[in-house]
């Protein structure tokens, strides 16, 4: 066994073997995989191993299709069969919402050139004659859907890795992972210790226990999961081909051919958690006792759709463990607080995603950043607030609603409320409906009866649509109060603060006290890793504001740029709260609460000062994400309730009131403002999003060589604002929300990143990336998967000259 390695991967399931294989494909051959038992032990060996390409997240769609394409190539490369069956998959829609989802996915498939199309009932009956299609509104067919052999795929990855020089050691439990002073690691294992630069935790059911060896707590919880296989079915035995699988997600089961029978699996409401206090070390290829009564309702729906299931006997039942994250996505990426400790844990559709996970993990480990923006998977999306109780509640909800549609603007209530600010109850008393942002409860909109739940959800305009419009118009006509406490806030102070910030951010830091600037943070590949507002508060003190949900993600970049001696950088997000007061009467409203002059001559745009508002000391910044006259006000958390009450009282005197984050979404889109995680991402270059002017190439900053390379190239596409045809959006009762493909003359040219109705400009709007178009061009935006005419605007429809901001 080697005593030194570039990377040590812990876990010999399909994911660990894929990461090992992909590391060798990037040239890292001095890599080792340690498996406590036999390869595929844990949850890999008993997986149903279905594969499919489409996902609601565009980048996950891309990596799932990479994975599906890889299996046949892997067989050819290694000589190891992956047991690939690709007879296709039929997707059934019983509801209007499911039809919307499938049509949107078909539009995405067309954009990404993937074989996914609508079929008629007659064609579906020819493809799968055992299915009763009564009551089905829409049928889609994915031509390369199917399943693989779990053991075959895992061993193919392992064979490919070995061929490229990797070492795999079985029956070698890991007993410790110890970080060294230089950031490297010692992995202590039963057969000896290995010194390594990288540790990769791909330990599956034991991911929590392996993470704990490094002092890391991962929000993971296993459950039981059952599927069964029928005896031989005569109609299948009589066929000379394999039947396509059936995705009847409204029926809450999955079904495919297995041998000459059918395999049926279910995610039941009456779920069973397992190993809440830790996965047993001796667990391997065991299964749980059968408990088919628990999935009886799902079975009956399957029988109703495919009667042959009910006529056949049951050959075997598989009841095995799966391990889940709170949102059922993988916990992926380097642990921000540790150097060179990579996680890939909590994977559910492992055989649809294994290749992509291996590819992106190898990217990140070898090159410093993955090629796609995968924040939806990033382990940094959860913090310490995602405790065991929250994780269990969310996992229970995810399991029981595995096939529930993830709608735009979806908010699930399980495990909440989590973190509450002092103004929470005051806001609730005003009818606030709350969303979740990095654990924090924050108001989405107001006006609902106290205690009432807004259950409306869908792809069309929902029950909150009119109320959000009321809030938008109030702010544009008078003023609004928006809770921005969930923004990330940092303080940097000391003699080296200015130099450190200049070496971190792409823009030049403010020189004069009281001045502010906007600045990008550049990623390893030269894209936009973040966008921040930086304000100089004193000779050696700065205040930095960024995306709240990205705070833990951004700590990786902060850590990559060491602080000089005597300089501090600290998060103030938990300790400080804030409100944005914006609108044409914002000055009049705030002036009632302070003796500080807010006149433009005394307090111009992009300036800041400490002020006292209704007796509360606030840092006031004259900026506004609404694109209107406004101030951001940041105060100590203990003062938030008092400040909110004072703002609401002053607002009443000018016809203003509280406004939620959904109104803010509409308002910022009217102004054409991008948002991190949507328009600003490591995938996008500064010149593609209009931020090139903020990258000062005459100074050094983090990842400057990478951005110099990208900015030397022509933009691949550019961010534009689109106005959708009013008659069509009214007829469909829907606006773009993000992810919809954009076509021109039948060719895919881009995709929507954000969308909303612009209430104050009377237009349905979308921000998106496109190529080969100019202002005034007409395009098609695939809202609900249907073409909606749109025009590329030359400028934002609201206040394009910025006169309101500077008033």
C-alpha positions, -999 to 999 in steps of 0.1 A, spaced: 0 0 0 12 35 -9 23 57 20 19 90 0 -8 100 -25 -21 131 -42 -56 122 -31 -72 96 -9 -108 87 -16 -128 71 13 -156 49 0 -158 23 -27 -193 29 -40 -202 42 -74 -194 78 -65 -160 71 -49 -150 50 -79 -162 76 -103 -141 104 -86 -111 81 -86 -115 74 -123 -120 110 -132 -90 122 -112 -68 98 -133 -83 111 -165 -70 146 -155 -36 131 -149 -36 124 -112 -24 88 -111 -10 88 -76 -44 84 -60 -58 58 -36 -93 46 -28 -99 30 6 -130 8 11 -140 -6 45 -155 -37 29 -161 -48 -7 -167 -24 -35 -205 -15 -38 -211 -22 -1 -236 2 15 -263 16 -7 -248 11 -41 -253 -26 -45 -291 -27 -40 -299 5 -60 -326 3 -86 -300 21 -108 -324 39 -131 -309 66 -154 -326 97 -168 -313 129 -183 -338 157 -175 -337 178 -143 -353 211 -133 -318 225 -128 -301 231 -162 -266 222 -150 -277 190 -133 -294 182 -166 -261 187 -184 -241 164 -160 -268 137 -160 -266 135 -198 -228 134 -195 -232 104 -172 -256 86 -195 -233 91 -225 -203 80 -205 -215 44 -196 -211 30 -231 -178 47 -236 -166 34 -202 -175 -2 -213 -155 2 -245 -125 17 -226 -124 -9 -198 -140 -40 -212 -162 -41 -181 -199 -43 -188 -220 -16 -172 -252 -35 -178 -267 -7 -198 -303 -10 -209 -317 21 -227 -352 12 -240 -363 47 -232 -385 62 -205 -421 73 -207 -431 103 -186 -468 106 -177 -486 138 -167 -519 134 -148 -522 171 -137 -518 205 -154 -488 213 -133 -470 181 -143 -478 188 -179 -463 223 -176 -432 207 -160 -428 181 -188 -434 206 -216 -407 229 -200 -383 199 -198 -390 191 -235 -381 227 -244 -349 224 -224 -342 190 -241 -346 207 -275 -322 235 -264 -296 210 -252 -302 187 -282 -314 158 -260 -338 131 -272 -369 139 -252 -402 145 -271 -440 143 -268 -456 112 -281 -493 104 -289 -513 78 -269 -511 55 -299 -473 57 -300 -471 53 -262 -493 22 -264 -470 7 -290 -440 15 -269 -454 1 -237 -487 -19 -242 -491 -29 -205 -498 7 -195 -534 20 -191 -531 56 -204 -566 67 -194 -565 101 -175 -531 110 -189 -529 146 -202 -494 144 -217 -469 117 -225 -432 124 -231 -406 99 -243 -369 100 -233 -352 78 -259 -321 70 -239 -336 65 -205 -333 32 -188 -311 15 -162 -277 1 -155 -261 -27 -134 -249 -11 -101 -220 -35 -97 -210 -33 -133 -208 5 -134 -189 6 -101 -164 -20 -113 -160 -3 -147 -150 30 -130 -126 10 -108 -111 -9 -138 -106 24 -156 -89 40 -126 -66 10 -121 -57 10 -158 -46 47 -153 -24 39 -122 -48 43 -93 -47 19 -63 -79 5 -47 -76 -12 -13 -106 -31 0 -113 -43 35 -94 -13 49 -115 8 72 -104 44 78 -99 52 115 -87 88 114 -81 118 92 -57 144 107 -48 177 91 -12 187 92 2 223 98 9 227 61 -28 218 52 -21 183 40 -36 152 57 -27 120 72 -53 93 66 -51 66 92 -64 32 80 -64 -4 92 -37 -14 68 -14 17 74 -13 55 71 -12 76 40 0 111 37 -20 130 11 -28 165 -1 -66 158 -5 -91 138 14 -123 129 -4 -152 118 17 -174 96 -6 -184 72 22 -221 69 14 -240 56 44 -209 63 66 -204 99 53 -214 114 87 -190 91 106 -161 98 82 -167 135 83 -167 134 121 -132 121 120 -122 155 106 -144 174 130 -171 181 104 -208 177 109 -228 169 78 -266 173 76 -274 138 66 -300 112 76 -306 77 63 -341 62 56 -354 28 45 -365 25 9 -384 -4 -8 -389 -17 -42 -401 -51 -54 -396 -73 -85 -425 -94 -99 -424 -129 -112 -423 -134 -149 -451 -117 -168 -463 -136 -199 -467 -105 -220 -432 -94 -213 -418 -129 -219 -435 -129 -253 -417 -97 -264 -385 -96 -284 -375 -62 -270 -372 -45 -236 -400 -22 -224 -394 14 -216 -395 25 -180 -425 44 -167 -422 77 -147 -457 82 -133 -446 107 -107 -481 119 -100 -487 83 -89 -457 84 -66 -440 52 -78 -414 42 -105 -416 12 -127 -393 -6 -152 -387 -40 -166 -364 -63 -146 -357 -97 -163 -391 -109 -176 -410 -91 -149 -414 -56 -136 -396 -36 -108 -418 -12 -88 -404 12 -63 -421 38 -41 -415 68 -18 -443 64 7 -457 89 31 -453 66 61 -415 65 59 -390 50 83 -358 68 94 -328 46 101 -295 49 120 -304 83 135 -275 80 159 -250 68 134 -246 41 107 -235 8 123 -199 1 114 -206 -36 107 -234 -29 83 -226 -40 47 -248 -60 23 -277 -65 48 -313 -56 40 -342 -47 63 -373 -68 68 -400 -65 41 -428 -41 49 -449 -38 18 -479 -27 37 -462 6 41 -461 12 3 -496 -3 -3 -511 29 -15 -483 35 -40 -486 -2 -52 -523 2 -58 -517 32 -80 -490 13 -99 -514 -16 -103 -542 8 -115 -518 21 -142 -502 -12 -151 -527 -40 -142 -501 -67 -150 -483 -57 -117 -513 -69 -97 -517 -101 -116 -480 -112 -111 -466 -126 -80 -438 -109 -61 -404 -125 -67 -383 -105 -42 -384 -74 -21 -355 -50 -16 -357 -28 15 -324 -11 20 -310 22 33 -305 55 15 -288 86 30 -303 120 23 -294 157 27 -321 182 37 -330 190 1 -321 156 -15 -292 171 -34 -256 160 -29 -234 177 -3 -206 185 -27 -173 204 -27 -145 214 -3 -155 220 33 -149 258 35 -135 258 70 -109 231 61 -82 230 35 -84 202 9 -112 182 24 -137 173 -3 -173 160 3 -195 140 -20 -223 128 3 -260 122 3 -265 112 -33 -299 99 -42 -300 95 -81 -264 82 -80 -265 63 -113 -279 93 -132 -253 116 -117 -222 95 -109 -202 105 -140 -210 141 -136 -201 141 -100 -167 125 -107 -160 149 -135 -168 180 -115 -151 168 -84 -119 161 -104 -122 196 -119 -125 212 -85 -97 192 -69 -72 194 -98 -80 228 -113 -95 247 -83 -130 251 -96 -157 230 -114 -166 239 -150 -202 245 -141 -218 265 -114 -231 238 -90 -241 259 -60 -273 238 -59 -250 210 -48 -224 229 -28 -219 217 8 -216 254 16 -253 260 11 -259 247 46 -243 260 78 -242 249 114 -279 260 116 -289 229 97 -290 208 129 -302 172 134 -338 182 140 -339 204 109 -322 177 88 -346 150 100 -377 171 93 -365 181 58 -354 146 49 -388 133 59 -404 159 37 -381 152 8 -386 114 10 -424 116 14 -426 141 -15 -399 127 -37 -419 131 -68 -435 164 -59 -428 191 -84 -403 218 -73 -422 248 -84 -407 283 -90 -406 303 -58 -413 271 -38 -411 273 -1 -415 241 20 -424 244 57 -408 213 71 -383 220 99 -393 257 101 -391 283 114 -353 280 119 -335 313 126 -357 343 134 -348 379 137 -363 401 164 -388 417 140 -402 383 130 -434 385 151 -440 421 142 -438 412 105 -460 382 111 -486 404 128 -487 424 96 -495 393 75 -460 384 64 -455 351 46 -420 339 51 -393 322 31 -361 305 40 -327 319 31 -296 302 46 -317 293 76 -332 328 81 -369 334 80 -375 365 58 -407 381 45 -417 371 10 -448 393 9 -474 407 33 -512 411 35 -522 376 45 -544 370 76 -522 361 106 -517 324 107 -531 318 72 -510 296 49 -507 304 13 -508 270 -3 -509 281 -39 -480 268 -60 -475 262 -96 -459 274 -128 -486 300 -134 -493 332 -115 -503 322 -80 -524 337 -52 -496 361 -41 -492 377 -75 -517 405 -69 -503 413 -35 -468 415 -48 -481 439 -74 -496 461 -47 -463 462 -28 -443 471 -60 -467 499 -69 -466 513 -34 -428 514 -34 -426 530 -68 -453 555 -60 -444 563 -24 -420 541 -5 -414 506 8 -396 489 37 -377 457 27 -360 435 53 -324 429 40 -311 413 72 -303 381 53 -276 400 33 -241 389 43 -223 416 62 -186 418 70 -162 442 87 -126 446 78 -103 467 99 -67 474 106 -37 489 90 -37 464 61 -75 465 54 -73 486 23 -45 467 7 -61 434 16 -94 443 1 -77 457 -30 -59 424 -34 -91 404 -29 -117 423 -51 -114 433 -87 -125 470 -83 -104 496 -65 -115 502 -30 -129 537 -19 -103 561 -8 -124 587 9 -143 579 41 -180 576 34 -177 565 -2 -189 531 -15 -182 510 -45 -195 479 -63 -170 452 -70 -169 417 -84 -151 388 -68 -134 367 -95 -134 329 -96 -106 306 -104 -117 303 -140 -121 340 -144 -159 342 -139 -180 361 -114 -177 344 -80 -195 372 -62 -206 408 -63 -202 431 -32 -208 466 -20 -178 479 -1 -180 511 20 -151 529 37 -161 538 73 -128 551 85 -91 553 77 -87 516 85 -123 503 85 -145 489 57 -180 474 56 -187 448 30 -221 435 19 -228 404 -3 -251 375 -9 -264 360 23 -269 325 10 -234 325 -4 -216 336 28 -201 302 35 -192 297 -2 -174 330 -2 -153 321 28 -132 298 5 -121 329 -15 -115 350 16 -93 322 30 -73 320 -3 -61 356 4 -43 357 37 -49 386 60 -19 408 69 -8 410 105 -29 433 126 -59 433 102 -92 416 110 -120 404 88 -152 392 105 -187 383 96 -214 406 111 -243 388 95 -257 373 127 -250 404 148 -266 430 124 -299 434 108 -310 458 81 -338 474 60 -339 490 26 -362 520 25 -368 530 -11 -391 549 -33 -397 586 -42 -409 594 -6 -381 575 11 -362 607 20 -393 624 33 -402 593 54 -367 588 69 -362 625 75 -391 623 100 -369 599 121 -335 617 121 -318 650 124 -292 641 98 -298 658 65 -307 633 38 -307 659 11 -288 649 -20 -262 677 -14 -255 663 20 -260 626 14 -254 618 -23 -257 584 -41 -231 558 -31 -223 575 2 -226 562 37 -227 575 73 -236 565 108 -270 581 116 -295 579 144 -330 569 133 -357 570 160 -330 566 186 -314 536 168 -278 539 156 -277 528 120 -251 526 92 -269 542 63 -258 535 28 -274 554 -1 -278 524 -24 -309 505 -34 -314 472 -52 -348 484 -63 -333 510 -87 -352 537 -68 -342 564 -44 -333 547 -12 -311 538 17 -299 506 33 -300 508 71 -280 484 92 -284 482 130 -275 459 158 -298 429 159 -312 439 193 -325 471 178 -342 456 148 -377 454 162 -376 490 175 -363 502 141 -389 483 122 -418 497 143 -404 532 138 -401 527 100 -436 513 97 -450 543 118 -432 568 96 -442 550 65 -479 553 73 -476 590 73 -465 590 36 -486 560 24 -457 535 26 -454 501 42 -434 469 43 -425 451 11 -413 415 7 -385 399 -13 -408 388 -42 -415 424 -49 -378 431 -47 -373 405 -74 -397 423 -97 -383 457 -90 -347 448 -96 -356 430 -129 -374 462 -140 -340 479 -135 -320 451 -152 -300 444 -120 -283 410 -118 -283 388 -87 -257 364 -75 -266 328 -82 -287 338 -112 -270 364 -134 -237 364 -115 -219 331 -114 -185 316 -118 -196 304 -153 -201 340 -166 -174 364 -175 -174 400 -165 -179 413 -201 -209 390 -204 -227 405 -174 -217 442 -178 -191 442 -150 -159 445 -170 -156 482 -161 -154 472 -125 -124 450 -130 -94 473 -126 -66 455 -146 -40 480 -135 -38 464 -100 -34 429 -86 -63 410 -72 -74 374 -66 -75 354 -98 -65 383 -120 -46 362 -145 -77 341 -151 -100 371 -157 -73 386 -179 -76 355 -200 -114 356 -202 -116 393 -208 -91 390 -237 -117 368 -254 -150 378 -271 -181 374 -250 -197 340 -257 -231 354 -249 -244 384 -231 -269 393 -204 -300 411 -218 -335 421 -206 -365 408 -225 -401 420 -226 -426 392 -233 -457 396 -254 -485 408 -231 -513 390 -248 -495 356 -245 -485 360 -209 -521 371 -200 -535 341 -219 -511 316 -202 -513 334 -169 -476 329 -165 -443 348 -165 -408 335 -170 -391 324 -137 -357 311 -147 -344 282 -167 -366 286 -197 -348 282 -231 -348 311 -256 -351 304 -293 -347 326 -324 -358 313 -358 -361 278 -343 -325 278 -329 -316 277 -293 -298 310 -285 -299 312 -247 -319 308 -215 -337 329 -189 -319 334 -155 -346 355 -138 -381 365 -146 -411 384 -131 -439 407 -140 -428 443 -139 -458 459 -122 -447 495 -124 -438 492 -161 -467 469 -171 -445 443 -188 -437 407 -182 -399 407 -181 -370 383 -181 -332 385 -177 -312 360 -197 -281 351 -216 -283 351 -254 -260 350 -283 -262 366 -318 -291 390 -311 -294 428 -310 -318 452 -293 -351 451 -310 -348 415 -321 -378 392 -315 -372 359 -298 -392 331 -283 -391 324 -245 -404 290 -236 -427 299 -207 -445 267 -196 -426 250 -224 -446 270 -250 -431 297 -272 -439 333 -260 -428 361 -282 -404 386 -266 -383 415 -277 -348 423 -267 -348 457 -250 -321 483 -255 -323 494 -219 -342 486 -187 -378 498 -188 -376 515 -154 -355 547 -151 -327 537 -175 -308 569 -169 -308 563 -131 -323 596 -123 -345 582 -95 -314 566 -78 -297 599 -77 -326 622 -69 
